[in-house]
Amino acid sequence: MIVTPLSDRGTAAVREVLLSHGWEGDLALLAAGGLATGGFHVTGLATNTIEAMLSVAGRLGLELVTGDDWIILAGARSRLGAFARPWLQPEPVQELAMAIGMALPAEAPRAWRHARGTLSLDGPVVVGVLNVTPDSFSDGGQTRTVAEALAHVVELVDGGAAVVDVGSESTRPGAAPLDPAEELTRGLPVIEAIVREYPALVLSVDTVRSETARAALDAGVAIVNDVTAGRHDPALLAVAAANDAGVVLSHSRGALGRLASYDAAEYGADVVGVVAGEVAAAVANAGAAGVAADAIVIDPGFGFGKRPEQNFRLLAGLDAFVAMGKPVLVGVSRKRFLGEVTGRGLDDRDRATAAACALAYSRGARLFRVHNPEAVRDALKVAAAVERASA
């Protein structure tokens, strides 16, 4: 069974109307939360479950559309909440009721805990990309020395980055997996220099290897960003947990060197639901490895094993990931799918990146991994101002 939350916006509009009629703030917010509508697309259902839902939905005042093995269930949040009580429902729909209850959107996290403290998520958080690689798809070879890396850190921070993500291995299409020793040789001196020169700066390490993560955390890094979400090296999650590190779990498929290919870009008709399900499994694996719940950030993995149209469907359906109750990071910066729709080359995709980030913020994402923070800063400020005005 796959349960995918549909768009759940509209609470702010209801609250504004109630406030205009003299309702007090807390009461208006509570009532608006119950009246705001939500919906779920559920696949993989048995025939008897669908048949039983016809009467259950009618009794609760929920809207229902059905197919051979799927339904769309929609209605007020309060009525969906009433359905999500399996002990009150007939046996054929009890499993569905439990699944809907687990998928009801959780309260948005207000902070992200990492090894050196917490990051507030009350507004957009920009994560600046620092690649110390000769072959990254966008900026490979630009920071070959420690001095060049330190100079680029200044540019990233001045541009608005609150976190700097240091990567030593390219994930571009066709990139050969890096020797683990070479990854440390490239990245560790840069990390050590940044920690020495800018001790207050929050650093992330972009790696899929536990030994690299351990060395980076020992050097002062606070966050581990794994594009395989622990698939490549499950020990990485335990290392992060032992160091109280923040963890970014990014969705991807396939082996290193093929992550950005289309080899595994088969998701059926519901790419959002399938990817969300795989991300949920990664979250469960991280928890089982000891990673604290408030240390986990999820990333739908734009550009990793997804065709252009699939990336846009993920962006449009970002609500499904936000509803999982974890902070959402998007890494759309200069990606191939933005070039496909704009016709722009790698060196001219920052405007498209800014537009995609602003749209992602409006859908609930709070962290944005970009190559050029300054290029997206104003777009995110406008998106945040619009949200504040409607809150």
VEXDREN-2710 file (C-alpha; in Angstrom, 1 decimal):
% VEXDREN-2710
k/r/px/py/pz
1/MET/0.0/0.0/0.0
2/ILE/1.3/3.4/-1.0
3/VAL/-0.2/6.5/0.7
4/THR/0.7/9.8/-0.9
5/PRO/-0.5/13.1/0.7
6/LEU/-1.9/15.6/-1.8
7/SER/-1.7/19.4/-1.4
8/ASP/-2.7/20.6/2.1
9/ARG/-2.6/24.4/1.8
10/GLY/-5.4/26.7/2.7
11/THR/-5.3/26.9/6.5
12/ALA/-4.0/30.5/6.5
13/ALA/-6.9/31.6/4.3
14/VAL/-9.5/30.0/6.6
15/ARG/-7.8/31.5/9.7
16/GLU/-7.8/35.0/8.1
17/VAL/-11.6/34.8/7.5
18/LEU/-12.2/33.7/11.1
19/LEU/-10.0/36.5/12.5
20/SER/-12.0/39.0/10.4
21/HIS/-15.1/37.8/12.2
22/GLY/-13.6/38.4/15.6
23/TRP/-12.3/35.0/16.5
24/GLU/-9.3/35.0/18.8
25/GLY/-5.9/33.9/17.3
26/ASP/-5.5/30.4/19.0
27/LEU/-9.1/29.5/18.5
28/ALA/-9.0/30.6/14.8
29/LEU/-5.9/28.6/14.2
30/LEU/-7.3/25.5/15.8
31/ALA/-10.6/25.7/13.8
32/ALA/-8.8/26.5/10.6
33/GLY/-6.6/23.4/11.0
34/GLY/-9.7/21.3/11.2
35/LEU/-11.5/22.9/8.3
36/ALA/-8.6/23.0/5.9
37/THR/-8.9/20.3/3.3
38/GLY/-6.4/17.6/2.6
39/GLY/-6.3/14.5/0.4
40/PHE/-4.5/11.2/-0.2
41/HIS/-3.9/9.1/-3.2
42/VAL/-3.7/5.4/-2.1
43/THR/-2.7/2.5/-4.3
44/GLY/-2.4/-1.2/-3.9
45/LEU/-5.8/-1.7/-2.2
46/ALA/-7.9/-4.8/-2.1
47/THR/-11.3/-4.8/-3.7
48/ASN/-13.1/-5.4/-0.3
49/THR/-11.3/-2.4/1.2
50/ILE/-12.5/-0.1/-1.6
51/GLU/-16.0/-1.4/-1.4
52/ALA/-16.1/-0.9/2.3
53/MET/-14.8/2.7/1.9
54/LEU/-17.8/3.7/-0.1
55/SER/-20.0/3.6/3.0
56/VAL/-17.3/4.8/5.4
57/ALA/-16.5/7.8/3.3
58/GLY/-20.2/8.7/3.0
59/ARG/-20.8/8.4/6.7
60/LEU/-17.8/10.7/7.6
61/GLY/-18.5/13.3/4.8
62/LEU/-15.3/12.5/2.9
63/GLU/-14.9/12.7/-0.9
64/LEU/-13.9/9.4/-2.5
65/VAL/-12.8/8.6/-6.1
66/THR/-12.0/4.9/-6.8
67/GLY/-10.3/2.7/-9.4
68/ASP/-9.4/-0.9/-9.7
69/ASP/-6.9/-0.9/-6.8
70/TRP/-6.7/2.8/-5.9
71/ILE/-8.6/5.6/-4.3
72/ILE/-8.3/9.3/-3.8
73/LEU/-9.7/10.3/-0.4
74/ALA/-10.2/14.0/0.4
75/GLY/-12.0/16.2/2.9
76/ALA/-11.6/18.4/5.9
77/ARG/-8.6/17.6/8.2
78/SER/-11.0/17.0/11.1
79/ARG/-12.9/14.4/9.1
80/LEU/-9.8/12.7/7.9
81/GLY/-8.6/12.6/11.5
82/ALA/-11.9/11.0/12.5
83/PHE/-11.4/8.3/9.9
84/ALA/-7.8/7.7/11.1
85/ARG/-9.0/5.8/14.1
86/PRO/-8.8/2.2/13.1
87/TRP/-10.5/0.9/16.2
88/LEU/-13.7/2.7/15.1
89/GLN/-13.6/1.4/11.5
90/PRO/-14.8/-1.9/10.0
91/GLU/-12.2/-4.5/9.6
92/PRO/-11.6/-4.2/5.8
93/VAL/-10.5/-0.5/6.2
94/GLN/-8.6/-0.7/9.5
95/GLU/-5.2/-1.0/7.9
96/LEU/-6.0/1.9/5.5
97/ALA/-7.2/4.1/8.4
98/MET/-4.0/3.4/10.3
99/ALA/-1.9/4.3/7.2
100/ILE/-3.9/7.5/6.7
101/GLY/-3.3/8.5/10.3
102/MET/0.4/8.0/10.0
103/ALA/0.5/10.0/6.8
104/LEU/-1.5/13.0/8.1
105/PRO/0.8/16.0/7.9
106/ALA/2.8/16.5/11.1
107/GLU/3.7/19.9/12.6
108/ALA/6.5/21.4/10.6
109/PRO/9.9/21.2/12.5
110/ARG/11.2/24.5/13.7
111/ALA/14.8/23.5/14.1
112/TRP/17.4/21.0/12.9
113/ARG/19.8/19.6/15.5
114/HIS/23.4/18.8/14.5
115/ALA/26.7/18.1/16.2
116/ARG/27.4/21.7/17.1
117/GLY/23.9/23.0/18.0
118/THR/20.7/23.7/16.1
119/LEU/19.7/25.5/13.0
120/SER/16.5/27.5/13.1
121/LEU/14.0/26.7/10.3
122/ASP/11.8/29.7/10.8
123/GLY/12.9/30.9/7.4
124/PRO/14.9/29.6/4.4
125/VAL/18.4/28.1/5.1
126/VAL/20.9/28.2/2.3
127/VAL/23.5/25.5/2.1
128/GLY/26.5/26.6/-0.1
129/VAL/28.2/24.0/-2.2
130/LEU/32.0/23.8/-1.9
131/ASN/33.3/21.1/-4.3
132/VAL/37.0/20.3/-4.0
133/THR/36.9/18.1/-7.1
134/PRO/38.4/18.4/-10.6
135/ASP/35.3/16.9/-12.3
136/SER/32.0/18.1/-10.6
137/PHE/29.3/18.8/-13.2
138/SER/29.0/22.5/-12.4
139/ASP/32.1/23.8/-10.7
140/GLY/34.7/21.1/-11.0
141/GLY/38.3/22.3/-10.8
142/GLN/37.5/25.8/-9.4
143/THR/38.8/25.1/-5.9
144/ARG/41.8/22.8/-6.2
145/THR/43.8/24.4/-3.4
146/VAL/43.1/25.2/0.3
147/ALA/43.5/28.9/-0.4
148/GLU/41.0/28.8/-3.3
149/ALA/38.6/26.9/-1.1
150/LEU/38.8/29.4/1.7
151/ALA/38.2/32.3/-0.7
152/HIS/35.1/30.5/-2.0
153/VAL/33.8/30.0/1.5
154/VAL/33.9/33.8/2.0
155/GLU/31.9/34.2/-1.3
156/LEU/29.3/31.6/-0.1
157/VAL/28.8/33.1/3.3
158/ASP/28.7/36.6/2.0
159/GLY/26.1/35.4/-0.5
160/GLY/23.9/34.1/2.3
161/ALA/24.9/30.6/3.1
162/ALA/24.4/29.5/6.7
163/VAL/26.0/26.1/6.0
164/VAL/28.8/25.1/3.7
165/ASP/28.7/21.6/2.3
166/VAL/32.2/20.2/1.4
167/GLY/32.4/17.5/-1.2
168/SER/35.4/15.7/-2.6
169/GLU/33.7/13.2/-5.0
170/SER/31.7/14.1/-8.1
171/THR/28.2/12.5/-8.6
172/ARG/28.0/13.9/-12.2
173/PRO/26.7/11.5/-14.9
174/GLY/29.5/9.0/-15.7
175/ALA/31.8/9.9/-12.9
176/ALA/34.0/7.1/-11.7
177/PRO/33.8/6.2/-8.0
178/LEU/36.7/7.8/-6.1
179/ASP/39.3/5.9/-4.1
180/PRO/38.5/6.4/-0.4
181/ALA/42.0/7.6/0.4
182/GLU/41.8/10.2/-2.4
183/GLU/38.5/11.5/-1.1
184/LEU/40.2/12.2/2.3
185/THR/43.3/13.6/0.7
186/ARG/41.2/16.1/-1.2
187/GLY/38.7/17.1/1.4
188/LEU/40.2/16.8/4.9
189/PRO/42.8/19.6/4.6
190/VAL/40.1/21.9/3.3
191/ILE/37.7/21.0/6.2
192/GLU/40.5/21.5/8.7
193/ALA/41.4/24.9/7.3
194/ILE/37.8/26.1/7.3
195/VAL/37.3/25.0/10.9
196/ARG/40.5/26.8/11.9
197/GLU/39.7/30.0/10.0
198/TYR/35.9/30.1/10.6
199/PRO/35.2/28.2/13.7
200/ALA/31.6/29.4/14.0
201/LEU/30.6/28.3/10.5
202/VAL/28.4/25.2/10.3
203/LEU/30.0/22.6/8.0
204/SER/28.5/19.6/6.2
205/VAL/30.5/16.8/4.5
206/ASP/29.1/15.4/1.3
207/THR/30.1/11.7/1.4
208/VAL/28.8/8.2/1.1
209/ARG/31.6/6.6/3.1
210/SER/31.7/6.1/6.9
211/GLU/35.5/6.5/7.1
212/THR/35.3/9.9/5.4
213/ALA/32.3/10.9/7.6
214/ARG/34.2/9.9/10.8
215/ALA/37.3/11.9/9.8
216/ALA/35.3/15.0/8.9
217/LEU/33.3/14.8/12.1
218/ASP/36.5/14.5/14.1
219/ALA/37.8/17.6/12.3
220/GLY/34.7/19.7/13.3
221/VAL/32.0/19.0/10.7
222/ALA/28.5/19.0/12.1
223/ILE/26.4/17.4/9.4
224/VAL/26.8/14.4/7.1
225/ASN/25.1/14.6/3.7
226/ASP/24.8/11.2/2.0
227/VAL/23.4/11.1/-1.5
228/THR/22.7/7.4/-1.0
229/ALA/21.0/7.7/2.4
230/GLY/23.1/5.0/3.9
231/ARG/22.7/2.5/1.0
232/HIS/26.3/2.5/-0.1
233/ASP/27.8/2.2/3.4
234/PRO/25.3/1.5/6.1
235/ALA/28.0/2.1/8.8
236/LEU/27.8/5.8/7.9
237/LEU/24.5/6.2/9.8
238/ALA/26.0/4.6/12.9
239/VAL/29.0/7.0/12.7
240/ALA/26.7/10.0/12.4
241/ALA/24.6/8.8/15.3
242/ALA/27.7/8.2/17.5
243/ASN/28.7/11.8/16.9
244/ASP/25.3/13.4/17.3
245/ALA/25.6/14.7/13.7
246/GLY/22.8/16.1/11.6
247/VAL/22.1/13.8/8.6
248/VAL/20.8/14.5/5.2
249/LEU/19.1/11.5/3.6
250/SER/19.0/12.0/-0.1
251/HIS/17.0/9.7/-2.4
252/SER/18.9/7.9/-5.1
253/ARG/19.1/4.6/-6.8
254/GLY/21.8/2.4/-8.2
255/ALA/25.5/2.2/-7.8
256/LEU/28.1/4.9/-7.4
257/GLY/29.0/6.4/-10.8
258/ARG/25.5/5.8/-12.1
259/LEU/23.5/7.8/-9.6
260/ALA/22.7/10.6/-12.0
261/SER/21.9/8.2/-14.9
262/TYR/18.4/7.1/-16.0
263/ASP/19.2/3.4/-15.3
264/ALA/16.7/3.1/-12.5
265/ALA/14.3/5.9/-13.4
266/GLU/11.3/3.6/-13.5
267/TYR/8.7/4.7/-10.9
268/GLY/5.4/3.7/-12.6
269/ALA/2.7/6.4/-12.7
270/ASP/3.3/7.7/-9.2
271/VAL/6.9/8.9/-8.9
272/VAL/6.0/11.1/-5.9
273/GLY/4.5/8.1/-4.0
274/VAL/7.3/5.7/-4.8
275/VAL/10.1/8.1/-3.9
276/ALA/8.3/9.2/-0.7
277/GLY/8.0/5.5/0.2
278/GLU/11.7/4.9/-0.3
279/VAL/12.6/8.0/1.6
280/ALA/10.4/6.9/4.5
281/ALA/12.3/3.6/4.5
282/ALA/15.6/5.5/4.6
283/VAL/14.3/7.5/7.6
284/ALA/13.4/4.2/9.4
285/ASN/16.9/2.8/8.7
286/ALA/18.6/5.9/10.1
287/GLY/16.4/5.7/13.2
288/ALA/17.3/2.0/13.6
289/ALA/21.0/3.0/13.4
290/GLY/20.6/5.4/16.3
291/VAL/20.2/8.7/14.4
292/ALA/18.0/11.0/16.5
293/ALA/14.7/12.0/14.9
294/ASP/15.4/15.7/15.2
295/ALA/18.8/15.3/13.4
296/ILE/17.3/14.0/10.2
297/VAL/16.7/16.0/7.1
298/ILE/15.2/14.5/3.9
299/ASP/16.0/15.3/0.3
300/PRO/13.9/13.9/-2.6
301/GLY/17.1/13.6/-4.7
302/PHE/16.4/15.9/-7.6
303/GLY/18.4/14.8/-10.6
304/PHE/19.4/11.4/-9.2
305/GLY/17.9/8.6/-11.2
306/LYS/14.9/10.8/-12.4
307/ARG/14.0/12.0/-15.8
308/PRO/13.2/15.8/-16.3
309/GLU/9.5/15.3/-16.1
310/GLN/9.8/13.2/-13.0
311/ASN/11.9/15.9/-11.3
312/PHE/9.1/18.5/-12.0
313/ARG/6.5/16.1/-10.6
314/LEU/8.5/15.8/-7.5
315/LEU/8.8/19.5/-7.2
316/ALA/5.0/19.9/-7.7
317/GLY/4.4/17.2/-5.1
318/LEU/6.8/18.3/-2.5
319/ASP/3.9/18.4/0.0
320/ALA/4.2/14.7/0.3
321/PHE/7.7/14.9/1.7
322/VAL/6.9/17.9/4.0
323/ALA/4.0/15.8/5.4
324/MET/6.5/13.2/6.7
325/GLY/7.4/15.6/9.5
326/LYS/11.1/16.1/8.7
327/PRO/12.8/19.2/7.4
328/VAL/13.1/19.0/3.6
329/LEU/16.2/20.0/1.7
330/VAL/16.1/20.5/-2.1
331/GLY/19.2/20.3/-4.3
332/VAL/18.1/21.6/-7.6
333/SER/21.0/23.9/-8.3
334/ARG/21.9/24.1/-12.0
335/LYS/20.5/20.6/-12.5
336/ARG/20.0/19.1/-15.9
337/PHE/16.2/19.2/-15.7
338/LEU/16.3/23.0/-15.3
339/GLY/18.4/23.2/-18.4
340/GLU/16.0/21.0/-20.3
341/VAL/13.1/23.3/-19.7
342/THR/14.9/26.7/-20.0
343/GLY/17.4/25.7/-22.8
344/ARG/20.2/27.3/-20.7
345/GLY/23.7/25.9/-20.3
346/LEU/25.3/25.1/-17.0
347/ASP/26.7/28.6/-16.5
348/ASP/23.3/30.2/-17.0
349/ARG/20.9/28.3/-14.7
350/ASP/21.0/30.3/-11.5
351/ARG/17.8/32.2/-12.4
352/ALA/16.0/28.9/-12.9
353/THR/17.5/27.6/-9.7
354/ALA/16.2/30.6/-7.8
355/ALA/12.7/30.1/-9.3
356/ALA/12.7/26.4/-8.4
357/CYS/13.9/27.2/-4.8
358/ALA/11.2/29.8/-4.3
359/LEU/8.5/27.3/-5.5
360/ALA/10.0/24.7/-3.2
361/TYR/9.8/27.1/-0.2
362/SER/6.1/27.7/-0.9
363/ARG/5.6/24.0/-0.8
364/GLY/7.3/23.6/2.6
365/ALA/11.0/23.0/1.9
366/ARG/13.3/25.0/4.2
367/LEU/16.9/24.1/3.2
368/PHE/18.4/24.8/-0.2
369/ARG/21.7/23.4/-1.4
370/VAL/23.0/25.8/-4.1
371/HIS/26.2/26.7/-5.9
372/ASN/25.5/30.5/-5.9
373/PRO/23.7/31.6/-2.7
374/GLU/23.5/35.2/-3.7
375/ALA/21.6/34.3/-6.9
376/VAL/18.8/32.6/-4.9
377/ARG/18.8/34.8/-1.7
378/ASP/16.3/37.4/-3.0
379/ALA/13.9/34.9/-4.4
380/LEU/13.8/33.0/-1.1
381/LYS/13.3/36.3/0.8
382/VAL/10.3/37.1/-1.3
383/ALA/8.8/33.6/-0.9
384/ALA/9.3/33.8/2.9
385/ALA/7.6/37.2/3.0
386/VAL/4.6/35.9/1.1
387/GLU/4.3/33.0/3.5
388/ARG/4.5/35.3/6.6
389/ALA/1.8/37.5/5.1
390/SER/-0.5/34.5/4.7
391/ALA/0.3/33.0/8.1
END
